[in-house]
Amino acid sequence: MSRTPSEVIAYAKANNVLFYDFRFTDIKGAWHHVSYHAGSINEDSFKGLPFDGSSIPAWQPIDRSDMQLIPDTSAIFLDPFTADSTLVVFCDVFDIYKGTLYEKCPRSIAKKALKYLESSGLADTAYFGPENEFFIFDNIKVRDAINVQYYEIDSSEGIWNSHTDFPGSTNTGHRPGTKGGYFPVAPVDSQVDLRADIVKTLHQIGMETFVVHHEVAQGQGEIGVKFGTLIEAADNVQKLKYVVKMVAHKYGKTATFMPKPLYGDNGNGMHCHQSIWKNGVNLFAGKGYQNLSDTAMHYIGGVLSHAKSCAAFTNASTNSYKRLLPGFEAPSILAYSAQNRSASCRIPFVNGDKARRVEFRFPDSSANPYLAFAAMLMAGIDGVQKKIDPGPPREEDLFELSLDEIREKGIQQMPHTLRESVEHMLLDKEFLKKGDVFTEEFIQTYKAYKFETEIWPWEGRPHPFEFLTTYSC
């Protein structure tokens, strides 16, 4: 909803707001915030608020650290968790040295992707519908030291607690088991009320939800949020993560969107439904395969052909690639199919052309949503512009194919590590750079950030499993 600064201030006064909380997203996808007392905010505040860009990872050097937050008056909500009435305002980042939106601000990059879509003449709107899965655990312990590499997760739903004596309470024995958590009723589903509280809170801040359920793994859930434009959908991912974590915290539990926290059970995905529209018409509706248009097929072709590059943004952690394994409903084979959940691109069954869309199933929630959605949109646009043929659909269970069969059929797969994804991105980046959406400076910064903070540290650490296989060598 578009508002003027004066309308935002009036809304804040009507809701007795004591604090404005200005939030922005860093390169990794983490939310940062700075708060101002409501009495200090006026219309000029919405022209820009100063902050130190050198204190944000991978952003500015200390000698060019002054930056500004530009509040987006169309993206506000009342924080449901603060003790005092607080208005949250999404912000973009402004580069005072270049006089433009900051090229390393993920939300600004996503806005540039939308502008490029419009300027291309292909479409004027891109809709995204992410499905973010999450775990809610009772406890998490982690230690990373020179002589210790350790983590331990606990959940009352964990099958490992079947024989546990709980002080002051009874072990009731009702647990979903490994891969047994899809749609069970209570008491096996122990998180019904917690998820309901999450849903009520989401509606309180203006987010529309539909399906709510326990997912396949122990302690895993999913809440379906209504689709939106690219920016709306990415903003909603940030709000969803915030609410899920905060409600879990209120219950004395801990929530994570980490792709693969449990060995041997399903991981967390972020399946992304997508369509592009022009003048109110869904351009993916047609008379072809599954009633898709040529535009939709070429969009699929673009995303699949650039998926290994997109993975640097859609599967943005070293942990992401532990999820992309056969047998855990996490497709790693780059193919499309109707209703086939083993394909990385699924064509959902829908009623009517307005709902016609495609679903890419490889992304996960370690992604920065602004960068992931922008990268997939740019890949899809490239596919439409170049009329990239996605090839024939794959109707068989792709999880059952051996590696030899995959090679014989010439089917491409997702990268196996974050290093591979980033290296693919460096080799296949021209589609990202169109319209100056992802700049070369940003791409090089992103590469350096991923190598320095995740890839090299992860590659250099011994893993506990290596002690089982190698210690007695």
matplotlib code that plots the C-alpha trace (Angstrom):
import matplotlib.pyplot as plt

x = [0.0, 1.5, 1.6, 3.2, 5.5, 2.8, 0.4, 2.9, 3.4, -0.4, -0.7, 2.0, 0.3, -3.1, -1.4, 0.4, 3.8, 6.7, 9.5, 10.2, 12.3, 14.1, 15.2, 17.4, 18.9, 22.6, 24.3, 23.7, 20.0, 20.2, 18.0, 19.6, 17.7, 18.0, 15.3, 14.3, 12.0, 8.8, 9.2, 12.3, 10.7, 9.3, 8.7, 12.3, 13.4, 12.0, 14.5, 17.3, 18.7, 22.5, 24.4, 27.9, 28.2, 31.6, 30.1, 28.0, 29.9, 31.1, 29.8, 31.8, 35.5, 35.9, 37.0, 33.8, 31.4, 28.7, 25.4, 21.7, 18.7, 15.7, 12.5, 9.9, 6.6, 4.7, 6.3, 5.5, 4.0, 3.5, 6.0, 3.9, 6.7, 8.1, 7.0, 6.4, 4.4, 6.9, 6.5, 8.8, 9.7, 11.5, 14.4, 16.6, 20.2, 21.4, 25.0, 25.8, 29.0, 27.4, 24.0, 22.1, 20.6, 23.5, 24.6, 25.2, 21.8, 19.9, 16.5, 17.7, 19.1, 15.6, 14.0, 16.5, 15.5, 11.9, 12.8, 14.8, 11.7, 9.6, 12.2, 12.5, 8.9, 8.3, 6.2, 5.4, 4.9, 6.6, 4.8, 6.6, 5.2, 7.9, 7.2, 9.5, 9.9, 11.4, 12.3, 11.3, 13.6, 13.8, 17.5, 20.6, 24.3, 27.2, 30.9, 33.6, 37.1, 40.6, 39.9, 36.1, 33.7, 30.3, 26.6, 23.7, 20.0, 17.1, 13.4, 10.6, 9.5, 12.8, 12.7, 16.0, 13.9, 11.7, 13.5, 14.3, 13.1, 11.8, 12.2, 8.7, 6.8, 5.9, 7.4, 4.1, 5.7, 3.8, 6.4, 6.4, 9.6, 12.2, 10.4, 7.1, 5.9, 3.7, 0.2, -0.1, -2.7, -1.9, -0.5, 2.1, 2.0, 3.1, 3.4, -0.2, -0.8, 2.7, 2.1, -1.4, 0.2, 2.6, -0.3, -2.3, 0.8, 1.4, -2.2, -1.8, 1.0, -1.0, 0.3, -2.3, -1.8, -3.5, -2.2, -0.6, 0.9, 3.6, 6.1, 7.9, 10.8, 10.7, 10.0, 9.4, 6.6, 5.4, 3.0, 1.8, 1.9, -0.1, 2.0, 3.0, 5.1, 8.8, 9.5, 6.4, 7.3, 10.9, 9.7, 7.3, 10.1, 11.9, 8.7, 7.9, 11.4, 11.2, 7.8, 8.6, 11.8, 10.2, 7.1, 9.3, 11.5, 8.3, 7.6, 11.1, 12.1, 14.4, 13.4, 15.7, 15.3, 18.7, 18.5, 19.7, 20.1, 19.2, 21.2, 18.9, 15.7, 14.2, 15.6, 14.1, 13.3, 12.0, 10.1, 9.4, 6.2, 6.7, 4.8, 5.1, 2.3, 1.6, -1.4, -3.1, -2.7, -0.8, 1.9, 2.4, -1.1, -1.3, -2.1, 1.1, 2.4, 0.1, -1.6, 1.6, 2.6, 5.8, 6.8, 6.5, 8.5, 11.3, 11.3, 11.7, 14.5, 16.2, 16.1, 17.2, 20.0, 21.3, 20.4, 24.0, 24.8, 21.6, 22.4, 25.0, 22.0, 19.2, 21.3, 23.6, 25.2, 27.6, 24.8, 22.4, 24.1, 23.5, 19.8, 20.0, 20.2, 18.0, 15.4, 14.6, 12.2, 14.9, 15.4, 18.9, 18.2, 17.6, 14.4, 10.7, 7.5, 3.9, 3.1, 6.4, 8.1, 11.3, 11.9, 13.6, 10.8, 7.3, 4.2, 1.4, -2.1, -4.3, -7.8, -7.8, -5.3, -4.9, -3.2, -1.0, 2.6, 5.8, 7.5, 11.2, 12.0, 15.8, 16.0, 16.2, 15.8, 19.5, 19.1, 18.8, 15.3, 15.9, 19.0, 17.5, 14.3, 16.2, 18.6, 15.8, 13.9, 16.9, 17.5, 13.9, 14.0, 17.1, 15.3, 12.4, 14.6, 16.7, 13.8, 15.7, 14.1, 13.9, 13.8, 11.2, 9.5, 10.7, 7.8, 9.6, 10.7, 14.0, 15.1, 15.3, 17.8, 21.4, 24.3, 25.1, 21.5, 21.6, 24.7, 23.4, 20.2, 22.3, 20.4, 22.1, 22.3, 22.6, 26.1, 27.3, 28.9, 28.7, 32.2, 30.9, 27.9, 30.0, 32.4, 29.5, 28.2, 31.5, 31.5, 27.8, 27.1, 26.3, 22.5, 22.8, 24.6, 21.9, 20.4, 23.2, 21.1, 23.9, 27.0, 30.5, 31.5, 28.7, 29.4, 33.1, 32.2, 29.7, 32.3, 34.9, 32.3, 31.2, 34.8, 36.1, 33.2, 31.8, 33.7, 37.3, 36.4, 34.1, 36.7, 39.4, 37.5, 37.7, 34.2, 33.3, 32.4, 36.0, 37.1, 34.9, 36.3, 39.9, 41.1, 42.4, 44.1]
y = [0.0, 3.3, 6.0, 9.4, 10.2, 12.3, 9.4, 7.1, 9.5, 9.9, 6.1, 5.9, 8.5, 6.7, 3.5, 5.3, 4.4, 5.2, 3.9, 3.7, 0.6, 1.0, -2.3, -3.3, -6.6, -7.4, -9.5, -12.7, -12.0, -11.0, -8.2, -5.2, -2.4, 1.0, 2.5, 6.2, 7.7, 8.7, 12.3, 12.7, 11.5, 14.0, 14.0, 14.9, 11.7, 9.7, 11.4, 9.4, 8.3, 8.0, 4.9, 3.4, 1.2, -0.1, -2.0, -4.1, -7.2, -6.9, -3.4, -0.2, 0.6, 2.8, 5.8, 5.8, 4.5, 7.1, 5.7, 6.4, 4.3, 5.3, 4.3, 2.6, 4.0, 1.2, -1.5, -1.0, -3.0, -2.8, -5.1, -7.6, -8.5, -5.2, -4.0, -0.5, 0.2, 0.0, 0.7, -1.4, 0.3, -1.5, 0.4, 0.5, 1.7, 4.8, 5.4, 9.0, 8.8, 7.7, 9.3, 6.1, 3.2, 1.1, -1.6, -4.1, -3.6, -6.8, -5.1, -2.5, -5.2, -6.9, -3.6, -3.2, -6.7, -5.6, -2.4, -4.5, -6.8, -3.7, -2.1, -5.3, -5.0, -8.7, -8.1, -5.5, -7.7, -10.8, -12.8, -15.1, -17.5, -19.0, -21.9, -21.7, -24.8, -24.6, -26.6, -25.9, -27.5, -27.6, -27.0, -26.5, -26.7, -25.8, -25.7, -24.8, -24.9, -26.1, -29.5, -29.7, -29.7, -30.4, -29.7, -31.4, -30.8, -31.8, -32.0, -33.6, -35.0, -36.6, -40.4, -40.4, -39.4, -42.5, -43.8, -40.5, -39.7, -36.2, -34.6, -33.7, -35.0, -38.2, -39.6, -40.0, -41.9, -40.0, -39.1, -38.8, -40.8, -40.2, -39.1, -39.7, -36.2, -35.3, -34.3, -36.3, -35.1, -34.3, -35.7, -36.9, -33.3, -31.5, -28.1, -27.4, -24.5, -23.0, -22.9, -21.5, -18.7, -18.0, -17.8, -15.4, -13.2, -13.2, -12.0, -9.4, -7.8, -8.0, -11.3, -13.6, -17.4, -20.5, -24.0, -24.7, -28.1, -30.4, -31.3, -34.6, -34.3, -34.4, -30.9, -29.5, -27.2, -25.1, -22.2, -21.2, -17.4, -15.8, -15.0, -11.4, -9.3, -10.0, -7.3, -8.1, -11.8, -11.2, -8.8, -11.5, -14.0, -11.6, -11.1, -14.8, -15.7, -13.0, -14.1, -17.8, -17.3, -14.9, -17.0, -20.1, -18.0, -17.0, -20.7, -21.4, -23.1, -22.3, -22.1, -22.5, -22.3, -24.0, -26.4, -29.6, -29.6, -33.3, -36.1, -38.8, -36.7, -34.2, -30.7, -27.2, -26.0, -22.8, -23.9, -20.8, -20.5, -17.9, -16.2, -13.0, -10.8, -7.9, -5.6, -7.9, -11.0, -14.0, -14.7, -18.2, -19.4, -21.0, -24.1, -26.0, -28.6, -28.5, -25.4, -23.4, -20.8, -20.6, -17.8, -20.1, -22.8, -20.5, -19.1, -22.6, -23.1, -20.0, -20.9, -24.5, -23.5, -20.9, -22.9, -23.8, -20.1, -19.1, -21.7, -19.3, -17.2, -19.8, -22.3, -19.9, -22.0, -24.9, -26.7, -26.3, -29.1, -31.6, -31.2, -31.7, -35.5, -38.2, -39.6, -36.4, -34.7, -32.2, -32.4, -32.0, -33.0, -30.1, -31.1, -30.1, -32.2, -31.9, -32.6, -34.6, -33.6, -35.3, -32.7, -29.4, -27.6, -28.8, -27.6, -27.5, -28.6, -25.4, -24.4, -21.6, -19.5, -16.9, -19.5, -20.9, -20.9, -22.9, -24.0, -24.3, -26.7, -26.5, -23.1, -23.1, -20.5, -19.9, -17.7, -14.0, -13.8, -10.5, -12.0, -15.4, -14.1, -11.5, -14.1, -16.5, -13.7, -12.6, -16.3, -16.6, -13.3, -14.5, -17.7, -15.8, -13.4, -16.2, -18.7, -21.3, -24.8, -26.7, -30.0, -32.7, -33.1, -35.9, -37.9, -40.7, -40.8, -39.0, -40.1, -43.7, -42.9, -44.0, -41.6, -43.7, -43.3, -39.6, -39.2, -41.4, -39.3, -36.1, -34.7, -31.8, -31.7, -29.0, -28.3, -30.5, -27.7, -24.0, -23.7, -25.2, -22.9, -19.7, -20.9, -21.5, -18.1, -16.5, -18.4, -17.7, -14.2, -12.2, -12.8, -11.4, -8.2, -7.2, -3.8, -3.4, -5.5, -7.5, -5.4, -6.8, -5.2, -6.9, -10.3, -10.1, -8.9, -11.8, -14.3, -13.0, -12.9, -16.5, -17.8, -15.9, -16.5, -19.9, -22.0, -21.8, -22.1, -25.1, -26.8, -26.5, -28.0, -31.7, -33.4, -35.8, -38.4, -38.3, -39.6, -42.6, -43.4, -42.2, -42.0, -45.5, -45.4]
z = [0.0, -1.1, 1.6, 1.9, 4.8, 6.4, 6.2, 7.9, 10.7, 11.1, 11.2, 13.8, 16.0, 15.6, 16.9, 19.8, 18.3, 20.6, 18.4, 14.6, 13.8, 10.4, 9.0, 6.0, 4.7, 4.4, 1.7, 3.6, 4.1, 7.8, 9.0, 10.7, 12.4, 14.1, 16.2, 16.7, 19.2, 17.5, 18.7, 16.6, 13.3, 10.8, 7.0, 6.3, 8.1, 5.1, 2.8, 4.4, 7.8, 8.3, 9.3, 9.2, 6.1, 7.1, 10.1, 7.7, 6.4, 2.8, 2.3, 2.6, 3.6, 6.7, 4.7, 2.7, 5.4, 5.5, 4.0, 4.2, 4.8, 2.6, 4.3, 2.0, 3.1, 1.4, 3.6, 7.2, 10.1, 13.8, 15.6, 17.6, 20.0, 21.5, 24.9, 23.5, 20.3, 17.5, 13.8, 11.6, 8.3, 5.5, 4.0, 0.9, 1.1, -0.7, -1.8, -1.1, -3.1, -6.4, -5.8, -6.5, -4.6, -3.2, -5.6, -2.8, -1.2, -1.9, -1.8, -4.3, -6.6, -6.5, -7.5, -10.4, -11.6, -11.7, -13.6, -16.1, -16.6, -17.3, -19.6, -21.6, -22.7, -21.8, -18.7, -16.1, -13.0, -11.5, -8.9, -6.4, -3.9, -1.7, 0.6, 3.6, 5.7, 9.2, 12.3, 15.9, 18.3, 22.1, 22.4, 20.2, 21.4, 19.1, 19.7, 17.1, 18.5, 17.6, 19.3, 19.2, 16.3, 17.8, 17.6, 19.3, 18.6, 20.9, 20.2, 22.2, 18.8, 18.1, 17.9, 19.9, 22.9, 22.9, 26.0, 27.7, 31.3, 31.4, 34.8, 36.2, 33.2, 31.4, 28.2, 26.3, 23.4, 20.6, 18.0, 14.2, 13.7, 10.9, 7.7, 9.4, 10.2, 7.2, 8.3, 11.6, 14.1, 17.8, 20.0, 17.4, 16.1, 19.2, 17.6, 16.6, 19.1, 18.4, 14.7, 15.3, 17.4, 14.5, 12.0, 14.2, 14.6, 10.8, 10.3, 13.0, 10.9, 7.6, 6.1, 4.5, 5.1, 3.9, 4.6, 8.0, 8.8, 10.2, 7.6, 7.0, 9.4, 13.2, 14.6, 11.1, 9.9, 7.1, 6.8, 3.4, 2.8, -0.1, -3.1, -4.0, -6.3, -6.1, -3.5, -1.5, -1.5, -0.4, 2.3, 3.5, 3.8, 6.2, 8.2, 8.3, 9.6, 12.2, 13.5, 13.5, 15.4, 17.9, 18.6, 19.1, 21.4, 23.4, 23.9, 25.1, 21.9, 19.0, 15.3, 12.3, 8.5, 8.1, 5.1, 6.7, 10.5, 10.9, 9.3, 7.7, 7.8, 5.4, 5.2, 4.8, 1.3, -0.1, -3.2, -5.3, -7.4, -10.2, -13.0, -15.0, -16.1, -18.5, -18.4, -15.9, -18.1, -16.9, -19.6, -18.4, -19.5, -22.9, -24.9, -24.6, -22.1, -19.0, -20.6, -20.4, -22.9, -25.0, -22.7, -19.7, -21.4, -22.3, -18.8, -17.5, -20.0, -18.8, -15.1, -15.7, -18.0, -15.5, -12.3, -11.5, -11.4, -9.6, -6.9, -5.5, -4.5, -4.1, -2.2, -0.5, 2.3, 2.6, 4.4, 1.4, -0.5, 2.2, 1.5, -2.2, -2.1, -3.5, -1.1, 0.9, -1.5, -2.4, -6.2, -7.5, -11.1, -13.5, -15.2, -15.3, -15.1, -14.2, -10.5, -10.3, -7.0, -8.0, -10.8, -9.8, -11.7, -11.1, -13.0, -10.3, -11.1, -11.0, -11.8, -14.3, -16.2, -13.5, -11.3, -14.0, -12.7, -12.4, -9.2, -8.7, -5.9, -5.4, -3.4, 0.3, 3.1, 3.6, 0.5, 0.7, -0.8, -2.6, -4.4, -5.0, -6.5, -8.6, -9.9, -10.9, -12.6, -14.6, -15.6, -16.7, -18.7, -20.4, -21.3, -22.8, -24.7, -26.2, -26.5, -24.6, -25.0, -21.7, -23.6, -23.0, -19.6, -17.3, -16.1, -14.3, -10.7, -11.0, -7.5, -8.8, -11.6, -11.1, -11.8, -14.9, -16.1, -15.4, -17.5, -20.3, -20.6, -20.6, -17.6, -15.8, -12.0, -9.4, -8.0, -5.1, -3.0, -2.5, -4.0, -7.3, -7.3, -6.8, -9.5, -11.9, -11.1, -12.0, -15.4, -16.1, -15.0, -18.1, -17.7, -14.1, -15.3, -17.9, -17.0, -14.4, -12.0, -10.5, -11.0, -11.5, -8.2, -6.4, -8.0, -7.0, -3.5, -3.1, -4.3, -1.8, 1.0, 0.5, 0.2, 3.2, 5.6, 4.6, 1.9, 3.1, 6.9, 6.1, 3.9, 6.5, 9.5, 10.3, 10.5, 13.3, 10.6, 9.4, 12.8, 12.3, 8.9, 9.3, 12.9, 13.0, 9.6]

ax = plt.figure().add_subplot(projection="3d")
ax.plot(x, y, z, "-o")
ax.set_aspect("equal")
plt.show()
